[in-house]
Amino acid sequence: MLKLNKLAMPIMAALAMSSQVDAQGFSNNANLDDNISSSVKMNPLAPGIIVKYKSNNRSQSLEHASARATEMGNAYGLNLKFKRMMSGNAEVLSIVKDDSKSAKAIDLDKIVQQISKRPDVEYAEIDALMVPYLVPNDTAYNTQWH
């Protein structure tokens, strides 16, 4: 019995200290939007750009969408290729890495803002990979509708 108590005390102390560290880390990450936008800034050359044109300027064919992506890429100094259509008539344009253009010199955020200001564009955003940063701790999480 005495041997069990000698082992149990250090284990319980380690568990108590680790839960305090987790709680402190959670309170420091209160603003998830900052975490998400910083992940995009850490990887400024995301795989592409999502562009939705206004309803009267939608691409009529794949050839038209491809030509428009090439034209837009030339206007902003990127090598853009049409990748696919999305639901809601948005288009995904992929950024082709090219040796002639320095990937580090491109400020993708500013380019996306400039594309958003075009009169034929409804919105544009970086096609960044979004990952969860927290695991829900709600005990009824499995019963909720997702």
C-alpha atoms as an extended CHARMM CRD file, in Angstrom:
* protein
*
       146  EXT
         1         1  MET       CA              0.0000000000        0.0000000000        0.0000000000  PROA      1               0.0000000000
         2         2  LEU       CA              2.8330000000        2.3710000000        0.8650000000  PROA      2               0.0000000000
         3         3  LYS       CA              4.5150000000        1.6600000000       -2.4790000000  PROA      3               0.0000000000
         4         4  LEU       CA              1.2960000000        2.5140000000       -4.3390000000  PROA      4               0.0000000000
         5         5  ASN       CA              1.0540000000        5.8780000000       -2.5660000000  PROA      5               0.0000000000
         6         6  LYS       CA              4.6640000000        6.6980000000       -3.4830000000  PROA      6               0.0000000000
         7         7  LEU       CA              3.8370000000        6.1660000000       -7.1640000000  PROA      7               0.0000000000
         8         8  ALA       CA              0.4310000000        7.8140000000       -7.1180000000  PROA      8               0.0000000000
         9         9  MET       CA              1.5580000000       11.1640000000       -5.7100000000  PROA      9               0.0000000000
        10        10  PRO       CA              4.0420000000       12.0530000000       -8.5120000000  PROA      10              0.0000000000
        11        11  ILE       CA              1.5700000000       10.9310000000      -11.1710000000  PROA      11              0.0000000000
        12        12  MET       CA             -1.2440000000       13.0430000000       -9.7160000000  PROA      12              0.0000000000
        13        13  ALA       CA              1.0780000000       16.0550000000       -9.4080000000  PROA      13              0.0000000000
        14        14  ALA       CA              2.1500000000       15.6980000000      -13.0500000000  PROA      14              0.0000000000
        15        15  LEU       CA             -1.4720000000       15.4900000000      -14.1970000000  PROA      15              0.0000000000
        16        16  ALA       CA             -2.4370000000       18.5530000000      -12.1740000000  PROA      16              0.0000000000
        17        17  MET       CA              0.4330000000       20.5940000000      -13.6090000000  PROA      17              0.0000000000
        18        18  SER       CA             -0.2850000000       19.5550000000      -17.1930000000  PROA      18              0.0000000000
        19        19  SER       CA             -3.9350000000       20.6180000000      -16.9200000000  PROA      19              0.0000000000
        20        20  GLN       CA             -2.8380000000       24.0670000000      -15.7080000000  PROA      20              0.0000000000
        21        21  VAL       CA             -0.5240000000       24.4370000000      -18.7030000000  PROA      21              0.0000000000
        22        22  ASP       CA             -3.3480000000       23.4570000000      -21.0810000000  PROA      22              0.0000000000
        23        23  ALA       CA             -5.7230000000       25.9550000000      -19.4860000000  PROA      23              0.0000000000
        24        24  GLN       CA             -3.1620000000       28.7520000000      -19.8150000000  PROA      24              0.0000000000
        25        25  GLY       CA             -2.5420000000       27.9180000000      -23.4620000000  PROA      25              0.0000000000
        26        26  PHE       CA             -6.2730000000       27.9520000000      -24.1650000000  PROA      26              0.0000000000
        27        27  SER       CA             -6.8200000000       31.3690000000      -22.5820000000  PROA      27              0.0000000000
        28        28  ASN       CA             -4.0430000000       32.8710000000      -24.7290000000  PROA      28              0.0000000000
        29        29  ASN       CA             -5.7530000000       31.7190000000      -27.9480000000  PROA      29              0.0000000000
        30        30  ALA       CA             -9.0200000000       33.5230000000      -27.3480000000  PROA      30              0.0000000000
        31        31  ASN       CA             -9.2050000000       35.1350000000      -30.7790000000  PROA      31              0.0000000000
        32        32  LEU       CA             -9.3270000000       32.3560000000      -33.3730000000  PROA      32              0.0000000000
        33        33  ASP       CA             -9.6350000000       34.7630000000      -36.3000000000  PROA      33              0.0000000000
        34        34  ASP       CA             -6.1160000000       36.0220000000      -35.5960000000  PROA      34              0.0000000000
        35        35  ASN       CA             -4.8260000000       32.4490000000      -35.6600000000  PROA      35              0.0000000000
        36        36  ILE       CA             -6.5210000000       31.7080000000      -38.9670000000  PROA      36              0.0000000000
        37        37  SER       CA             -5.3300000000       34.8770000000      -40.6760000000  PROA      37              0.0000000000
        38        38  SER       CA             -1.8090000000       34.4130000000      -39.3340000000  PROA      38              0.0000000000
        39        39  SER       CA             -1.6980000000       30.9290000000      -40.8670000000  PROA      39              0.0000000000
        40        40  VAL       CA             -2.4260000000       32.4950000000      -44.2380000000  PROA      40              0.0000000000
        41        41  LYS       CA              0.3020000000       35.1030000000      -43.6590000000  PROA      41              0.0000000000
        42        42  MET       CA              2.8220000000       32.4290000000      -42.6860000000  PROA      42              0.0000000000
        43        43  ASN       CA              2.1840000000       30.7220000000      -46.0300000000  PROA      43              0.0000000000
        44        44  PRO       CA              1.6860000000       33.7300000000      -48.3170000000  PROA      44              0.0000000000
        45        45  LEU       CA              1.6750000000       31.6540000000      -51.4780000000  PROA      45              0.0000000000
        46        46  ALA       CA             -1.3810000000       29.5380000000      -50.8510000000  PROA      46              0.0000000000
        47        47  PRO       CA             -2.3590000000       27.1280000000      -53.6210000000  PROA      47              0.0000000000
        48        48  GLY       CA             -4.6280000000       29.6500000000      -55.2860000000  PROA      48              0.0000000000
        49        49  ILE       CA             -7.2260000000       32.3860000000      -55.3110000000  PROA      49              0.0000000000
        50        50  ILE       CA            -11.0170000000       32.0600000000      -55.2670000000  PROA      50              0.0000000000
        51        51  VAL       CA            -12.7440000000       34.6390000000      -57.4630000000  PROA      51              0.0000000000
        52        52  LYS       CA            -16.4640000000       35.1610000000      -57.9220000000  PROA      52              0.0000000000
        53        53  TYR       CA            -17.4450000000       37.4110000000      -60.7730000000  PROA      53              0.0000000000
        54        54  LYS       CA            -20.6310000000       39.4590000000      -60.7900000000  PROA      54              0.0000000000
        55        55  SER       CA            -23.6090000000       37.6630000000      -62.3150000000  PROA      55              0.0000000000
        56        56  ASN       CA            -23.3730000000       39.4140000000      -65.6800000000  PROA      56              0.0000000000
        57        57  ASN       CA            -19.6440000000       38.5500000000      -66.0100000000  PROA      57              0.0000000000
        58        58  ARG       CA            -19.6480000000       34.7950000000      -65.3260000000  PROA      58              0.0000000000
        59        59  SER       CA            -17.4860000000       32.5620000000      -67.4810000000  PROA      59              0.0000000000
        60        60  GLN       CA            -19.5070000000       30.9630000000      -70.2630000000  PROA      60              0.0000000000
        61        61  SER       CA            -17.1060000000       28.0730000000      -70.9040000000  PROA      61              0.0000000000
        62        62  LEU       CA            -13.9310000000       26.4650000000      -69.6100000000  PROA      62              0.0000000000
        63        63  GLU       CA            -11.9460000000       28.1300000000      -72.4000000000  PROA      63              0.0000000000
        64        64  HSD       CA            -13.3110000000       31.5310000000      -71.3910000000  PROA      64              0.0000000000
        65        65  ALA       CA            -12.4720000000       30.8850000000      -67.7260000000  PROA      65              0.0000000000
        66        66  SER       CA             -8.9570000000       29.7470000000      -68.6370000000  PROA      66              0.0000000000
        67        67  ALA       CA             -8.3460000000       32.8030000000      -70.8260000000  PROA      67              0.0000000000
        68        68  ARG       CA             -9.6740000000       35.0990000000      -68.1020000000  PROA      68              0.0000000000
        69        69  ALA       CA             -7.3840000000       33.5120000000      -65.4880000000  PROA      69              0.0000000000
        70        70  THR       CA             -4.3520000000       33.9420000000      -67.7500000000  PROA      70              0.0000000000
        71        71  GLU       CA             -5.2780000000       37.5810000000      -68.4410000000  PROA      71              0.0000000000
        72        72  MET       CA             -5.7600000000       38.3000000000      -64.7390000000  PROA      72              0.0000000000
        73        73  GLY       CA             -2.4700000000       36.6310000000      -63.8810000000  PROA      73              0.0000000000
        74        74  ASN       CA             -0.6250000000       38.7190000000      -66.4660000000  PROA      74              0.0000000000
        75        75  ALA       CA             -2.2160000000       41.8930000000      -65.0920000000  PROA      75              0.0000000000
        76        76  TYR       CA             -0.9660000000       41.1810000000      -61.5570000000  PROA      76              0.0000000000
        77        77  GLY       CA              2.3410000000       39.4600000000      -62.2990000000  PROA      77              0.0000000000
        78        78  LEU       CA              1.2110000000       35.9510000000      -61.3960000000  PROA      78              0.0000000000
        79        79  ASN       CA              1.1110000000       32.7520000000      -63.3830000000  PROA      79              0.0000000000
        80        80  LEU       CA             -2.5760000000       31.8820000000      -62.8300000000  PROA      80              0.0000000000
        81        81  LYS       CA             -4.3690000000       28.8960000000      -64.3180000000  PROA      81              0.0000000000
        82        82  PHE       CA             -8.0590000000       28.0600000000      -64.1190000000  PROA      82              0.0000000000
        83        83  LYS       CA             -8.4450000000       25.0630000000      -61.8020000000  PROA      83              0.0000000000
        84        84  ARG       CA            -12.1730000000       24.4400000000      -61.3220000000  PROA      84              0.0000000000
        85        85  MET       CA            -15.6110000000       25.9250000000      -60.7420000000  PROA      85              0.0000000000
        86        86  MET       CA            -17.0670000000       26.0350000000      -57.2510000000  PROA      86              0.0000000000
        87        87  SER       CA            -20.6360000000       26.0340000000      -56.0730000000  PROA      87              0.0000000000
        88        88  GLY       CA            -22.1080000000       29.5010000000      -56.2340000000  PROA      88              0.0000000000
        89        89  ASN       CA            -20.3410000000       30.1800000000      -59.5600000000  PROA      89              0.0000000000
        90        90  ALA       CA            -16.9860000000       31.0420000000      -57.9950000000  PROA      90              0.0000000000
        91        91  GLU       CA            -13.7980000000       30.0190000000      -59.7900000000  PROA      91              0.0000000000
        92        92  VAL       CA            -10.6390000000       28.5740000000      -58.2540000000  PROA      92              0.0000000000
        93        93  LEU       CA             -7.4700000000       29.8710000000      -59.8710000000  PROA      93              0.0000000000
        94        94  SER       CA             -4.2590000000       28.0320000000      -59.0600000000  PROA      94              0.0000000000
        95        95  ILE       CA             -0.9150000000       29.7880000000      -58.7370000000  PROA      95              0.0000000000
        96        96  VAL       CA              1.6900000000       28.0500000000      -60.8600000000  PROA      96              0.0000000000
        97        97  LYS       CA              5.1470000000       28.4000000000      -59.3740000000  PROA      97              0.0000000000
        98        98  ASP       CA              7.4540000000       29.8550000000      -61.9830000000  PROA      98              0.0000000000
        99        99  ASP       CA             11.2200000000       30.3600000000      -61.8120000000  PROA      99              0.0000000000
       100       100  SER       CA             11.0060000000       33.7120000000      -63.5800000000  PROA      100             0.0000000000
       101       101  LYS       CA              8.8430000000       35.2040000000      -60.8190000000  PROA      101             0.0000000000
       102       102  SER       CA             10.1040000000       35.3760000000      -57.2770000000  PROA      102             0.0000000000
       103       103  ALA       CA              7.5220000000       33.6920000000      -55.0620000000  PROA      103             0.0000000000
       104       104  LYS       CA              8.7250000000       35.6060000000      -52.0130000000  PROA      104             0.0000000000
       105       105  ALA       CA              8.2910000000       38.9770000000      -53.7070000000  PROA      105             0.0000000000
       106       106  ILE       CA              4.6030000000       38.4600000000      -54.3000000000  PROA      106             0.0000000000
       107       107  ASP       CA              2.3210000000       39.9270000000      -51.6730000000  PROA      107             0.0000000000
       108       108  LEU       CA             -0.7410000000       37.7880000000      -52.2180000000  PROA      108             0.0000000000
       109       109  ASP       CA             -2.9380000000       39.7160000000      -49.7650000000  PROA      109             0.0000000000
       110       110  LYS       CA             -2.4880000000       42.9660000000      -51.6920000000  PROA      110             0.0000000000
       111       111  ILE       CA             -3.1000000000       41.2720000000      -55.0270000000  PROA      111             0.0000000000
       112       112  VAL       CA             -6.3350000000       39.7090000000      -53.7540000000  PROA      112             0.0000000000
       113       113  GLN       CA             -7.4610000000       43.1260000000      -52.4730000000  PROA      113             0.0000000000
       114       114  GLN       CA             -6.7570000000       44.6530000000      -55.8900000000  PROA      114             0.0000000000
       115       115  ILE       CA             -8.6760000000       41.8710000000      -57.6280000000  PROA      115             0.0000000000
       116       116  SER       CA            -11.6210000000       42.4530000000      -55.2500000000  PROA      116             0.0000000000
       117       117  LYS       CA            -11.7670000000       46.1110000000      -56.3250000000  PROA      117             0.0000000000
       118       118  ARG       CA            -12.2320000000       45.2510000000      -60.0020000000  PROA      118             0.0000000000
       119       119  PRO       CA            -15.6880000000       46.2370000000      -61.2880000000  PROA      119             0.0000000000
       120       120  ASP       CA            -16.4010000000       42.7590000000      -62.7110000000  PROA      120             0.0000000000
       121       121  VAL       CA            -15.5180000000       40.8980000000      -59.4680000000  PROA      121             0.0000000000
       122       122  GLU       CA            -17.9660000000       40.2930000000      -56.6280000000  PROA      122             0.0000000000
       123       123  TYR       CA            -15.2890000000       38.9850000000      -54.2430000000  PROA      123             0.0000000000
       124       124  ALA       CA            -11.8420000000       37.4050000000      -54.1870000000  PROA      124             0.0000000000
       125       125  GLU       CA            -10.0860000000       35.5380000000      -51.3940000000  PROA      125             0.0000000000
       126       126  ILE       CA             -7.0390000000       33.3810000000      -50.8080000000  PROA      126             0.0000000000
       127       127  ASP       CA             -7.7050000000       29.6680000000      -51.2570000000  PROA      127             0.0000000000
       128       128  ALA       CA             -6.0000000000       28.7160000000      -48.0100000000  PROA      128             0.0000000000
       129       129  LEU       CA             -6.1670000000       25.4260000000      -46.1860000000  PROA      129             0.0000000000
       130       130  MET       CA             -8.1760000000       25.8990000000      -42.9950000000  PROA      130             0.0000000000
       131       131  VAL       CA             -7.4560000000       23.5760000000      -40.1050000000  PROA      131             0.0000000000
       132       132  PRO       CA             -9.0870000000       23.3510000000      -36.6680000000  PROA      132             0.0000000000
       133       133  TYR       CA             -7.0210000000       24.7900000000      -33.8360000000  PROA      133             0.0000000000
       134       134  LEU       CA             -9.1280000000       23.5850000000      -30.9340000000  PROA      134             0.0000000000
       135       135  VAL       CA            -11.0000000000       20.4280000000      -30.0740000000  PROA      135             0.0000000000
       136       136  PRO       CA            -14.4700000000       21.0330000000      -28.6120000000  PROA      136             0.0000000000
       137       137  ASN       CA            -14.7550000000       20.2050000000      -24.9280000000  PROA      137             0.0000000000
       138       138  ASP       CA            -18.5530000000       20.1380000000      -24.8350000000  PROA      138             0.0000000000
       139       139  THR       CA            -19.7200000000       16.8160000000      -23.3750000000  PROA      139             0.0000000000
       140       140  ALA       CA            -22.8190000000       16.9190000000      -25.5980000000  PROA      140             0.0000000000
       141       141  TYR       CA            -20.8050000000       17.6050000000      -28.7740000000  PROA      141             0.0000000000
       142       142  ASN       CA            -21.6390000000       14.2090000000      -30.2990000000  PROA      142             0.0000000000
       143       143  THR       CA            -25.3740000000       14.8870000000      -30.0270000000  PROA      143             0.0000000000
       144       144  GLN       CA            -25.1840000000       18.2400000000      -31.8140000000  PROA      144             0.0000000000
       145       145  TRP       CA            -25.9910000000       18.6680000000      -35.4650000000  PROA      145             0.0000000000
       146       146  HSD       CA            -22.9580000000       19.5230000000      -37.5920000000  PROA      146             0.0000000000
